[in-house]
Amino acid sequence: MNTSPVFDWLANEITTRTGLDALKSRGTLRIALQNGGLEPRTLTKDQAAVVINRLLAHELKLRGHADAASMCMRIEAALRVMLFGKVGPDSAETTFARLGRK
């Protein structure tokens, strides 16, 4: 399954900061996204910030991380300075414009 660069970065941050293995980190993040009605392949930076602030701490607490709230604050601060490429499919207009240039 394809995932957005934001999802990949966030899952890696969770792994690094919590000590969870990569599979558990990605699964935890997927659950948080599902609870928020979001998809890993289209996750944007703004959406990730909301997930971190509102959903991720709860999921980390369920997995035994007592300092989940402060950890999420640090992750969110790191997210703010990150730059990511465009996420998600092009609009129909953008796709046709690109095809018309060839």
Secondary structure, DSSP 4 states (H G I P E B T S, - for coil): ----HHHHHHHHHHHHHH---HHHHHHHHHHHHHHTT--GGG--HHHHHHHIIIIIHHHHHHTT-TTHHHHHHHHHHHHHT------SPPPHHHHHHHHHH-
